[in-house]
């Protein structure tokens, strides 16, 4: 991959996160935890999400307890 394409790719990733609100992050994390995805750890640590927020958004208790080390 060339330098320009690599820069464009990384700019797209950063733009997506900069436009993401806390409520949107909680919804994304809760839905991904239900599906069993593990790529939400970055959002959890970035926003400093709590277990209560995730449980209220619909994440299962077992999934939240599985990642309790990352949560406040």
N, CA, C and O of each residue as an XYZ file, in Angstrom:
288
protein
N       0.853     -1.174      0.000
C       0.000      0.000      0.000
C       0.896      1.234      0.000
O       1.855      1.312      0.768
N       0.585      2.180     -0.851
C       1.368      3.400     -0.952
C       1.143      4.346      0.210
O       0.206      4.177      0.990
N       2.007      5.344      0.319
C       1.909      6.290      1.428
C       0.603      7.081      1.411
O      -0.016      7.273      2.458
N       0.185      7.534      0.250
C      -1.032      8.349      0.160
C      -2.267      7.528      0.539
O      -3.140      8.014      1.258
N      -2.339      6.308      0.063
C      -3.480      5.448      0.388
C      -3.491      5.124      1.882
O      -4.549      5.094      2.510
N      -2.319      4.887      2.439
C      -2.221      4.575      3.859
C      -2.686      5.768      4.697
O      -3.405      5.594      5.681
N      -2.276      6.982      4.307
C      -2.713      8.189      5.007
C      -4.221      8.370      4.915
O      -4.878      8.676      5.911
N      -4.763      8.183      3.728
C      -6.205      8.324      3.532
C      -6.971      7.309      4.366
O      -8.007      7.630      4.948
N      -6.465      6.097      4.421
C      -7.108      5.054      5.209
C      -7.135      5.436      6.690
O      -8.165      5.306      7.351
N      -6.005      5.904      7.201
C      -5.936      6.282      8.610
C      -6.763      7.527      8.911
O      -7.327      7.633     10.000
N      -6.849      8.451      7.993
C      -7.693      9.628      8.197
C      -9.154      9.232      8.302
O      -9.893      9.797      9.108
N      -9.573      8.284      7.513
C     -10.951      7.804      7.581
C     -11.274      7.168      8.910
O     -12.367      7.362      9.444
N     -10.344      6.415      9.450
C     -10.557      5.781     10.752
C     -10.651      6.850     11.835
O     -11.536      6.791     12.689
N      -9.755      7.818     11.805
C      -9.762      8.854     12.834
C     -10.988      9.742     12.745
O     -11.508     10.168     13.776
N     -11.467     10.034     11.542
C     -12.663     10.856     11.393
C     -13.884     10.166     11.977
O     -14.747     10.820     12.562
N     -13.964      8.856     11.823
C     -15.106      8.114     12.344
C     -15.168      8.222     13.864
O     -16.245      8.423     14.426
N     -14.047      8.092     14.521
C     -14.013      8.137     15.974
C     -14.231      9.554     16.485
O     -14.847      9.733     17.536
N     -13.748     10.558     15.777
C     -13.898     11.929     16.256
C     -15.350     12.397     16.196
O     -15.727     13.317     16.922
N     -16.166     11.785     15.349
C     -17.570     12.154     15.240
C     -18.480     11.262     16.070
O     -19.701     11.354     15.951
N     -17.927     10.422     16.884
C     -18.681      9.459     17.664
C     -19.001     10.050     19.029
O     -18.104     10.502     19.741
N     -20.283     10.047     19.395
C     -20.669     10.553     20.714
C     -20.600      9.423     21.732
O     -20.493      8.250     21.374
N     -20.663      9.790     22.985
C     -20.602      8.798     24.060
C     -21.793      7.846     23.990
O     -21.637      6.640     24.179
N     -22.982      8.385     23.718
C     -24.173      7.534     23.637
C     -24.054      6.532     22.494
O     -24.434      5.369     22.631
N     -23.524      6.995     21.367
C     -23.327      6.097     20.228
C     -22.316      5.003     20.566
O     -22.492      3.846     20.185
N     -21.262      5.377     21.281
C     -20.246      4.393     21.666
C     -20.842      3.337     22.586
O     -20.528      2.154     22.450
N     -21.700      3.746     23.524
C     -22.329      2.797     24.439
C     -23.219      1.838     23.652
O     -23.209      0.635     23.914
N     -23.982      2.347     22.701
C     -24.863      1.497     21.892
C     -24.053      0.506     21.056
O     -24.408     -0.668     20.956
N     -22.969      0.986     20.461
C     -22.129      0.112     19.636
C     -21.511     -0.987     20.481
O     -21.525     -2.155     20.093
N     -20.967     -0.619     21.640
C     -20.318     -1.600     22.503
C     -21.331     -2.625     23.002
O     -21.043     -3.822     23.001
N     -22.515     -2.176     23.431
C     -23.535     -3.098     23.934
C     -23.972     -4.072     22.845
O     -24.114     -5.266     23.110
N     -24.187     -3.585     21.637
C     -24.625     -4.480     20.566
C     -23.519     -5.445     20.153
O     -23.799     -6.600     19.834
N     -22.277     -4.993     20.155
C     -21.170     -5.871     19.783
C     -20.894     -6.909     20.865
O     -20.481     -8.027     20.554
N     -21.115     -6.557     22.135
C     -20.936     -7.539     23.198
C     -21.981     -8.638     23.108
O     -21.693     -9.796     23.410
N     -23.182     -8.287     22.698
C     -24.227     -9.282     22.508
C     -23.820    -10.255     21.402
O     -24.081    -11.454     21.499
N     -23.187     -9.743     20.362
C     -22.754    -10.574     19.237
C     -21.456    -11.316     19.525
O     -21.072    -12.193     18.752
N     -20.781    -10.993     20.605
C     -19.548    -11.680     20.975
C     -18.293    -11.111     20.351
O     -17.269    -11.793     20.315
N     -18.337     -9.890     19.861
C     -17.157     -9.283     19.233
C     -16.168     -8.812     20.299
O     -16.555     -8.392     21.389
N     -14.894     -8.892     19.958
C     -13.855     -8.473     20.897
C     -13.148     -7.203     20.460
O     -12.185     -6.792     21.108
N     -13.586     -6.575     19.398
C     -12.901     -5.395     18.889
C     -13.448     -4.098     19.468
O     -13.175     -3.026     18.929
N     -14.206     -4.169     20.543
C     -14.788     -2.982     21.162
C     -13.977     -2.500     22.362
O     -14.338     -1.509     22.997
N     -12.895     -3.188     22.673
C     -12.097     -2.814     23.839
C     -11.545     -1.406     23.723
O     -11.436     -0.700     24.725
N     -11.198     -0.990     22.522
C     -10.686      0.362     22.300
C     -11.721      1.423     22.636
O     -11.385      2.445     23.235
N     -12.982      1.197     22.257
C     -14.050      2.155     22.575
C     -14.317      2.200     24.075
O     -14.587      3.267     24.627
N     -14.242      1.056     24.731
C     -14.486      1.017     26.174
C     -13.448      1.845     26.908
O     -13.789      2.637     27.787
N     -12.196      1.667     26.556
C     -11.144      2.408     27.246
C     -11.087      3.869     26.811
O     -10.732      4.737     27.609
N     -11.431      4.148     25.557
C     -11.403      5.523     25.060
C     -12.422      6.393     25.788
O     -12.109      7.512     26.194
N     -13.632      5.885     25.951
C     -14.691      6.658     26.580
C     -14.800      6.407     28.082
O     -15.538      7.123     28.759
N     -14.099      5.426     28.623
C     -14.171      5.129     30.040
C     -15.567      4.692     30.453
O     -16.127      5.208     31.421
N     -16.120      3.748     29.724
C     -17.489      3.319     29.963
C     -17.597      2.531     31.265
O     -16.646      1.884     31.705
N     -18.783      2.604     31.867
C     -19.025      1.872     33.103
C     -19.927      0.683     32.826
O     -20.601      0.626     31.797
N     -19.934     -0.264     33.750
C     -20.775     -1.446     33.612
C     -22.247     -1.068     33.603
O     -23.037     -1.659     32.866
N     -22.616     -0.102     34.406
C     -24.013      0.326     34.477
C     -24.505      0.853     33.128
O     -25.616      0.533     32.705
N     -23.690      1.651     32.459
C     -24.066      2.193     31.152
C     -24.302      1.078     30.135
O     -25.265      1.117     29.370
N     -23.420      0.093     30.137
C     -23.545     -0.999     29.179
C     -24.761     -1.872     29.471
O     -25.453     -2.314     28.554
N     -25.014     -2.116     30.753
C     -26.186     -2.923     31.115
C     -27.477     -2.210     30.752
O     -28.423     -2.847     30.287
N     -27.532     -0.899     30.955
C     -28.723     -0.139     30.588
C     -28.931     -0.098     29.083
O     -30.064      0.023     28.617
N     -27.841     -0.198     28.313
C     -27.937     -0.164     26.857
C     -28.315     -1.520     26.270
O     -28.577     -1.620     25.072
N     -28.347     -2.569     27.098
C     -28.801     -3.866     26.618
C     -27.759     -4.961     26.550
O     -28.040     -6.038     26.023
N     -26.573     -4.723     27.063
C     -25.562     -5.781     27.076
C     -25.921     -6.806     28.141
O     -26.537     -6.463     29.150
N     -25.545     -8.048     27.924
C     -25.858     -9.088     28.898
C     -24.920     -8.976     30.105
O     -23.796     -8.486     30.002
N     -25.413     -9.439     31.229
C     -24.643     -9.374     32.475
C     -23.354    -10.185     32.346
O     -22.298     -9.756     32.812
N     -23.440    -11.357     31.715
C     -22.272    -12.228     31.570
C     -21.191    -11.570     30.719
O     -20.004    -11.672     31.031
N     -21.598    -10.896     29.644
C     -20.630    -10.226     28.775
C     -19.948     -9.071     29.495
O     -18.746     -8.857     29.338
N     -20.715     -8.327     30.283
C     -20.148     -7.206     31.028
C     -19.191     -7.703     32.108
O     -18.131     -7.111     32.314
N     -19.550     -8.773     32.791
C     -18.660     -9.317     33.819
C     -17.396     -9.924     33.201
O     -16.356    -10.000     33.856
N     -17.490    -10.350     31.956
C     -16.318    -10.886     31.268
C     -15.277     -9.827     30.959
O     -14.098    -10.148     30.812
N     -15.692     -8.569     30.855
C     -14.753     -7.486     30.558
C     -14.647     -6.502     31.711
O     -14.273     -5.347     31.506
N     -14.968     -6.939     32.908
C     -15.002     -6.025     34.057
C     -13.654     -5.373     34.347
O     -13.609     -4.318     34.980
N     -12.575     -5.968     33.906
C     -11.254     -5.380     34.108
C     -11.057     -4.086     33.313
O     -10.236     -3.248     33.686
N     -11.791     -3.926     32.243
C     -11.699     -2.717     31.415
C     -12.634     -1.600     31.874
O     -12.435     -0.437     31.524
N     -13.633     -1.947     32.642
C     -14.674     -0.995     33.018
C     -14.325     -0.258     34.294
O     -13.512     -0.708     35.101
N     -14.969      0.896     34.451
C     -14.795      1.678     35.678
C     -15.532      1.018     36.813
O     -15.512      1.520     37.937
